[in-house]
């Protein structure tokens, strides 16, 4: 019987595994990089072990150090979570060779399925050779053979772009998974991403636990997931279940896994089998009333599953909350997460707590928020409401995008596909700031000052405060009169340091205000307080390209140097942050005036990367 589990992972999945272990009376051991010292997953575990590494991202890929940590801490089992080493058969064997219980599928099954190219061959599907791609094959998708999470993936629509896409995908895959192998497959524009959760024991039982739809994706990484997948015929669902069970039995699979498909009409195309727990497993847990981590542990201990799985009930939807700016090429955000709370009755899986720092080394996902209800419509409404009511104070997030996506007609009617954000991102990210948020912030800030003290016979002069909101500057004006506080005809019903109530055309609007220095959060709106007078010394040369996030310069375009001619849209610099590569492109056609960075250089957000001087008109 397992007594102590080392969790070979970090963040929300490590916390989620620790939670189940605690409920089962099992001790947990956390491992951490230097960047993660004091992170939430180290605090919820019973003990922790520091892992040395050349870089924070590489730390969790050192299987030898993880096994050594497990033995040193007295663990008798290892759970890999997802990502990192979870689909590494060599690591699984090392765990078993050390006399530890591996809470996962047999290494031979991982070996057969973890490589997407070998998995397709096992299922009778031949991958497309990169050298054989022609114009007729386009568009195609370049994918990492190992790992997942959208890393090492590129859509190619022009044959001339294939070589660069292969190079970028290989580099990203090698950085994220320690394996730079990539392959090419046809890209289906309007397909739906549908998957089947499986759970198998060592006694020959294989469960197929319904379906999940994960079609809402950005950069090939899932954003919203739900169970069951809406709109599938019973015939198609049965076929997906048969294919998933066939994949599992073909490799004598044991444990939890997921078989993924691209569905177009009534056709299902096998994508891959993930030989691990998926990020989106909570929606299946909600619908089937299961704890999949607990089931993984029981299977690893040799227990048999019941002949049939529990009956599915209701519908569940999950949204991934990211520290990123969808309106600016999904740029990852860093900084302090001051507060993260969701309404009661909503599941929150996170690796952060109030006051934690969101760094540059790992995926920018802050949390998964999950709702369950009797019907799909009720689950969607509940999740959209929970996200709106959540307190998320810190860097910019995708919260507004999630709410709008959940309420979009294409999603609510189940007509979405993987091209959803390609079609709708501009509309979904159009700024719609609350025009009264700056006023609420100003009134809360001014509460208690002398001018709001005793009533005065002579009205005070109008007061003004400036804020940045949704990329624009806004002024808030208010005045103390004999009738009380007024602001451009808006009556102030109540104000204190945390709450402001405004009467707008006879309707009372309530605002909750939280201030963290110059960073202000008014309900769901994020503002930055601006100085009364702008600093005239802060100037940048026209055409300056600034780092959109902290990161590492991993590549500079070949032969690029000051004086080089550049074309509008031409990639100049590749910046790696949060395990993804981001291209910095020329904003205009012109000449490179300055290039102050070099490959390998660490840069902070806002650092000058290059200057492009536009051609004279």
N, C-alpha and C positions, 0 to 999 in steps of 0.2 A: 504493500500500500504506500502511495506517495505521501511524504510528510513535508517536504520542502522543495519548492519550485524556483529555479532561477529563470527570470523572464529576460530573454535575450533581445530586448527591444527598449524603446523609450516612449515618451509621450502618452497619448490617450489610450493606445492599445495596452501598454504596460500597466497603466492604472486600472483599466478594465479587467485585465487578467488577475491583477492583485485583489480586486474586489471580490471576484468569484472564489479565489483561493481562500480569502478570509472567511467567506460564508461556509466553506467546506472544512474549515479548521486547518488549512494548510499554510505553512509559513512561506514567505516569498523573499527572494533575493533580487535586488535591482543592480544593474550595471549602469555605469554612466561615464561619459566623456568629461573632460574638464569644463567644457561649455555647459554641461548639464548638472554640474555639482549643485545640489540644492533644489533641483527640479522636482515637480510634484511627484513623478513616478518614484523618485528616491525617498520621498517622505512617506508615501503610503505603504512602502514595502517594510518588512521587518528588519532588513539589513541591506547594506549596499556595498558594492565593490567598484573602485575606480579602475577604468580601463585606459591605459596609456595609448596614445596614437599620434601619428604625424599630423593629422587634421581631425577636427571633431567628426566630420562625416565618415572618415575611414575607421574611426574607433570601433563602431558597432559591426564592422565587417571582419574584424580579427577573431575568427572562430577559435583559434588556439588560446587566445586570452580569455574568451568567454568560458571555455571548458575548464581552464585553470581556475577561473573565479568560482565556478560552480563547485569544484572540488574543495577549494579553500574555504568556502562558506558553508560547507556541509550539506549542499543540496543533493537530492537524489533524483531530480528530474529537471528537464529544461523545456520551456515553452518558447518558441521562436516569435510568436506574434505574426505580423505580416511585414513584408519588405525586408530589407537588410539580408539576413542569412536564412530566412524562412523557407526558401526554395533552393537551398544549397545542399545537394546530397552529400558532399564531402563533410560539411559541418554535422549533418545528421549522423553520419557514420562515426565521426569523432566523438560525438556525445555518447553513442552506444558503446564504442570501444573503451570509453572511460568508465563503463559500468553504470552509466546514468540512464534513466528512462527518457526516451524521446517522445514528447507529446506532439506527434505529427505522423504523417504517412511514412511508410518504409522508404529508405533511401533509394531503392531501385524504382519505386513508383515516382518519386520526385525526379529521378534521372530521366525517366521515360517521358514525363509530362511537363516538367518545369521548362524545358527548352521547347518553345513554340514550334520550331521547325520539326523536331522529332515527334512532337504530339500530333501535328498534322499528318505526318507520314504514318503514324500509328492508326490514325482514323481514315487512312486512305486518301489523303489530300496532299498533292505535291505543291510546295511553295514555288513562287515565281522567282527564277534566278535573276539577280540584278542586271547581269550582262545581257539578258534576253529581253529586257523590257523595251517595247516599241511604243510609238505614238498611239497605236491602237489599244494598248493596255491601259492608257491613262484614263482617269487618275489612279495612282497607286499609293499605298501606305507603306512607309518604311517603319519597321517595328523592331524593338529589342527582342532577341530570342529568349532572354531571361528577364525576370522581374515583371513589373507592371506599374500602375499608377500614372500612366501617360508619359513616363520618361523614356527617352530614346525612340520617340515616334514623330514622324513627319509626313504630311500629305504632300505629294508631288503631282502637280498638274502640268508641268512642262518638262520635257525630257532633258532640257539643258540644266534643270535644277536638281536632277537626280544625284549627281556626284556629291554636291555640297550637302544635300540632305542625308546621304549615307554617312558622310564624315561627321556631321553634327550629331546624328543619332548614335553613332559608335562612341563618340566622346562622352555623350550624356549617359549612355548605358554603362560604360566602363566606370564612370564616376559614381553612379547610383548603385550598381549591382556587382561591380568587380568583374564584369563580363561584357566585352564590347561587340559580341556577335549580334548582327542584325539580319533581317530578311525582308522580302518585299511580297506584298499580297495586293489583290485588287481592292480598290476603295469603293464602297457602295455609298452613294451620296445620301440616300433617304432611308437608310436602314435604322432599325431600332436595336438597341443593345439589351438583349434579354439573357438571363442566366438562371441556372438551376443549382440550388444548394444541395450538396450530397453529404451524407454522414454514413460511414461504414465501420463495422467492427471486425474483429479477428475471427468471427464465427460464421462469416458468409452473408451477413445481412447488410443490405445497402438501402438506405433511405434516400428518396428524392423529395426534398422539402419545398414543393411548390415552385414558383418562379419569381424573379425580380426583374424590374425594368430599371435600367440605368442609362437611359438615352440622353438625359440632360448632362452634357459634358463640355468642359473647356480644356483645350489643349489635350484632348483625349483622356482627360481625367474626370471622373464622375463628380457631379455636383449635387444632384438630387436623385435619390433611389427610392423605390417603393416595392411592396409585395402585397398581393400578387401583381404580376405584370398585367395591365388592363387590356381588354379587347382581344385577347387570344382565344381562338376557338378551342373547344375541348380536344379536337383532333390534333391540333398543333401542339397543345400543351402535353398531351400524351406522347407525341413524337419526341418532344424535347426531353421528357423524362426518360424515354427509352434510350435516347442517344447518350444522355448523361450517365445512366446506369451502365451502359455498354462501355463508356470511357473508363469508369471506375473499375469495373470487373476486368477490363483488358489488362490492367496493371496490378490486380489484386490490391486495390486501394484500401487503406485503413485510415479512419479519422475524418476530419471535416475538409471539404474541398468545394470548388465551384467550377462548373462547366459553362463557358460563355459562348453565346451565339450572336450572330447578326441576323435579324429577322426582317425580311422584306416581303410584304404580302403574306402568303401562306408558306413561304420558303424559309428554311432555317439553315444558315451557314455556320459551321463549327469554327470558332475563333481560337480557343485555347482552354486548357484546364489549369486553374490555379490550385496548386497543391498546398493550400494553407487556408487559414481563416481570412475572410474578406473584410474590408473596411465596413461594408454595408450589411454585415451579418445581423445587426440589431433589428432590422425590419422583419427578417425571418423569425428571429426569436419572439418578437411581439405577436406575430400572426399565429405561430405554433405553440406559444407558451413554453418555450424552451430556453435553457441557458447553454449555448453551444460550447462555451469554454468548459463548463462542468461536464458536458457530454464527452468532449475531447479527453478530459482527464480520466473519466470512467473507462473509455475505450482503451486508453493507454495502460490502464491497470488490468485490462483483460476482461472487463465485464461485457456481457452480451446486450445488444440493443433489443427492445421488444420487436416482435415480428413486423408490426406496422407502426408508422409514426403517429404522433398526435394529430387530431383533426385541426385543420386550419380554421381560424375564426377572425373575421373582420379584415381590416386593411391597415397597413402601416406605411408611413412616409418618413424619409430621413433627408435632412439638408446638411451639407458640409459648410461650416462657417470658416471662411478663410480670411486671413489678414492680407488682403490684396485689393487693388483698385481695378475693377473690371472695365471702367471707362478709359483707363490708360494702359491698355495691352496687358491687363491682369497683373500689373507690377506688384510684386510682393512688398509688404510693409513691415517695418520693424518698430520697436519702441516698447513702452510699458503698457501692459494690459491692466488698467486700473480696476476694472470691475467686469464680471461676467456672471449674470444670473438669468434664469429662465423661470417662467411661471410654474407653480406647483402642478404636478401631474404630467409633466413633460420630461422625457428622458434626456439627460445631458451627459455625453461622454466627452471628457476633455483631459488634457495633460497640463492644464494651466489653472492657476488660482489667482485671486486678486493680488496685484503687485508684481507678478512675474514679468520677466523681460522676454519679448519675442525677438529672437536673434536671427542671424542670417544663414545659419548652417543647415537647417532642416526644413522640411515641408512647412508651408505657411498655414496649414490647417489648425485652427484654434479648437474646434469642437465639432461634434456631431449632435444634432438636435432631432429627436425622434418622437413622433406621435402615433397613436393607435386608436382606431375608432371602428364602429360597426360597418361603416361604408367608406368608400374612397373619398367621396365629396366631404364627409365630415372630418376625415383624417387630414385632408389638404387644408380645410378651413382652420382646423385646430393648430396646424403647424404654422400657417401664415400668421395667425393671431399671436402665437407664442413668440415668433421672431419679432413681431412688431412690439410686443410688450417687454421683450428681453432688455436688460441693461447691459450694453456692450460698450464699455468706455475704454478707449485706447486708440490705436492706429485705425486707419480706414479699413473697413471690411466689406464683404460682399453681401451684407445683410439685406440692403434694399433690393439688390438684384434677385436674391432668393425669394423675397416676398412677392415681387412683381412676376417672377417666373411661375410661382405657385398659383397666382391669380390670373395668369394669361389664359385666354380662351383655348389656345392650342393644347395647353397642358391639362386644363380642367376637363376637356372633352376627350383626353387620351389620344390625341392625334400627333403627338410630338415624335421626333426622331433625332438622330445624332447631329443633324444640321440646325437644331433649334436656335442656338446662339449665333450661328453664322447669319441667320435670317433676321433675328430680332434684337441683337445686342445693342445696336444704336438706340432703339426705342426704349429698351429696358434700362439703359444707363443714362437716359436723358435726365439732367438735373431738374428736380421738382422740390426745391427747398421750401420749408415753411417760412413765409415772409415775416412772420411774427417771432421767429426764434431769436434773432438778434435782439429784439426789444426785451424778450423774456430774460435773456442772458444779462443785458444791461441793468434791468431792474433788480434782478437777484444780486448782482454784483454791488449795486449801490445801496442795497438794503442796510439800514442801521446808521447810515452816514447822517451827518448833522442836518443836511438839507431835507431829510425825510423825518426830522424830529417834530417838534411842536408846530401847530398851525401858525402860518404867518399871514399878516394882513396884506403884504405886498408879494405878489407872485414872484417866484425865482426865475432866473434866466433859463432858457432851454439847455438841456445837457445832451452831449453827443458822445457816443462810443462807436468805434470802428471794429468790424469783424470780417474775417475771410470765411466765406461759406460757399461750398460747391464751386470753388475756383474763381469766385468773384468777391469784390469788396462790397460790404453793406454797412450802412450807417443806421444806428438806432438813436432816435431823438425822443426825449420825454421832458415833461415839465411839471412842476408842482404848482397847482392853482388852488383857488378857494374851493373849487369843486373836487379837489383831490388830484391824484396823479393822472395825467392825460398824455397821449402820444398820438399825434396825427388823427385825432378823433376817436381813438380806441380808449375805452374806459378801463382803468386798472381796478379790478375787483379786489385782488389780494396780492401781496408780495411779501416774501421772506427770502432767506438765503437759499432755500431749496425749492420753493413752490411759487409760481406766478399764475394768477388767473386773470385773463383778459376778456372783456366783453367786446366782441366784434359783431356789429350789426344785430345785437340782441342775443347772440349765442355765446355762452361762456366757454372759453378754451383754457384747459389746464395744462401747465407746463412744469415738468420736473427738471431742475437745473443742477448739474454737477460740474464743478470746476477743479481742474488739476493744473494750476499755474495758468498759462495762456490757452490751454486746451479746455474747451467748454463743450459739454454735451447737454443739449436741450431736447428731451424726449429722444427721438431717433436721429436728430440732426447734430452733426459735429461742426464746431466753429473754432476758429483761432482768433483770440483777441489781438488786435493790432495796436501798435503804439500810436499815440495821438498825432505825432508828426513823423512821417517816413524818414528813414536814415538816408540822406543824400549821398553818402559815401559808398553805398552798396550798388555797384554797377557791373554789368557783364557785357563783354563784347558781343555785337550782333552775331548770330550763328553759333553761339556757344552750345555745346552738347554736354549736359550734366548727367551724372549717374542717377538713374531713377530709384536706386536702392543701394544699400551697402553690398559689396560683393568683391569678386576677384576677376581681374581682366585675364581671360584665358586665351584670347586670340585677337590679333589685329590683322586686317586684310593684307594680303600679300603685296609687297612693294609699296605700301602706303607710307608716306612721309610728308612733312610740311612742303607745300608747293605742288603736291599731286593733284591732278584734276579729279573731281568726283561728280557723280550723277545723283540727282534726287532719288532717294530710296535705296541707294547703294549701301550694303552692309559695310560698316567701317570697323566696329569693335564688337567683340562678343564678351558679355559679362555673365559670370556664373554666380547665382545667388539662390539659396534654398533648393539646391540640387537640380536647378533648371538653368539652361542657357538662354540669355536674352540678347537679341541683336540690337545694336545701336546703329541707326542708319542716317545717311546724310539728309537733312531737311530740305535742301535746295541743290541745284546744280551750281558748281563753283569750284573753288580751290581750297585745299586743306591749309588753313592758316596756322594751326598749332596742333600738336599731338603730345601732350605732356605725360602720357601713361605708357607702360610697357607690360608685356605679358607676365603674369604672375603677381602683378601689383594689387594690393588690397586697397579699395577705395571706399569712402563713406558716401552716403546719400548726398547728392548735391555737388559732389566733387566734379571739377572740370575734366572732361575726357578728351574733347577735341573742339576745334573751332573751324567752321566751314564759312569761307567768305564767298558770298554769292557773286555770280557773274554780273557784270554791269549790263543794264538793260539797253 
